[in-house]
């Protein structure tokens, strides 16, 4: 307690001393803790060459990924456009005159085959009616068989051109 002095019969207390040392100690402790935490943060977070290389690598990879995403988006749009054009081309081919011509040629080959079969049958009947025509019939039956085989092969080629599938009858 501060000493008391008496002045004219009144008691006056001496002024209190401020704890300057205590405030200074707290201030210095605060400054020291801020500097220490800043130093530790700087040491832990300081840019090292490995961290810089890693950051550059990450940046380059991010750029590559972004480039690849743009490329994929462009390719997707191109694929979509090509698919749309493909549908239009398929429709055009279905209604084109070349397909109709192929169908006509296939029908003609079938008609030729039917004619050759009738011709073979008629020649066989004719040779049965006439004596001594067996050799003649055998020779011409062989030639008709060759013509029929050629017609079947042409039909198969036309079907392959039309659908990509061979004739089922010849297998």
Buried (B, 14 or more C-beta within 10 A) or exposed (E): EEEEEEEEEEEEEEEEEEEEEEEEEEEEEEEEEEEEEEEEEEEEEEEEEEEEEEEEEEEEEEEEEEEEEEEEEEEEEEEEEEEEEEEEEEEEEEEEEEBEEBEEBBEBBEEBBEEBEEBBEEBEEEBEEEEEBEEEBEEBBEEBEEBBEBBBEBBBBBBEEBEEEEBEEEE
